[in-house]
Amino acid sequence: MPVVDIHTHIYPPTFVELLRSRTTVPYVRTFPDAPDSSRLIILPGEDDPSTPSTSRGRPIGPEYYDIAQKISFMDKHKIDISVISLANPWLDFLPSNEAEEAAKRINDDVDGLCAKYPGRLYAFGTLPLSAPMETVVKEIERLARLKHMRGVIMGTSGLGNGLDDPALDPIYAALEKHEQLIFLHPHYGLPASVYGPRANEYGHVLPLALGFPLETTIAVTRMLLSGVWERFKKLNVLLAHSGGTLPFLAGRIESCIKHDGHLKKEGKIEERRDVWDILKTNIYLDAVIYSEVGLKAAMDASGSDRLLFGTDHPFFPPLEADAKEWHSVNANYSAISTTFKDHETAAKDVLGNNAIRILKLHP
Ligand code: 5CU
């Protein structure tokens, strides 16, 4: 039975070099109180001077950029195939004139890493979203021809105005035409003010456990409301972290739409596809939710044939230096085995067969 990890990141060496050359978020640097440990600072506000040094970013070691470490992590956790993707914040921060060249370099770099381990690695590419539209579309076309690429990873900002921005239509059209799915992943979280004045005392828990999933939920709901899936009926999107909170909130979203006088007046209620239809037709969900309760909601919303195992490696490593396995990975494995305890075929689908079918990972 193949196990496929579709949520697993890398910062290829060329990207780490770029981060080391920078002095504003995102960047890699050491701090005076721990001069021997490089820290990866990526999330907005993560380097605020009032933040304790232990919550300024995260220590960055070779597990973030060395592909051999990805393979040994896969071996340790019995993962046969990984679909790797550049981790956040991708190329969102680059000035327009640097984005095209950076995207090509990084996508070629990642495709080359996959080539080193035939049959074990595939990838989602990265788009130069700050470049002119024509450049972005050209990179989608180029990615569709690269041997190991199976879609693109994207954040929620799009061209700067979110994923409901009609200016994104040429990108959605190109992705739909080339059958490349979007792996939609959060990065920006929620405004820091919602976490309150004591947020610094709680490490990364509030932005990662709540900010990330809500960011995804809001982004995808905006896509729904703006009619993206009425215009692009075959556009497929894989949502990180089991869809944020979308499976849990889908009924409420649907009800709010049905009861909205403004939408009714604009004639937008009758012609639309409902949330449940889109969840079962255009949306795939990863199984990176760490519990049976969340996984069951994802399964109920989209179906076990649309759920795909993931780890989020190299994030969420064990804190104990002598840990043999990663608790985060085992939590995802265990949620699958308990959720599907009486459904062996569905368990195998979620662990690997769905990814092989959906992403065409022919051995
Ligand atoms: O720990 C984190 O900050 C992250 C992150 O930035 N991106 C991700 O995919 N998982 C965890």
Residues whose N, C-alpha, C, O or C-beta is under 5 A from the ligand:
A	BS01	5CU	F315
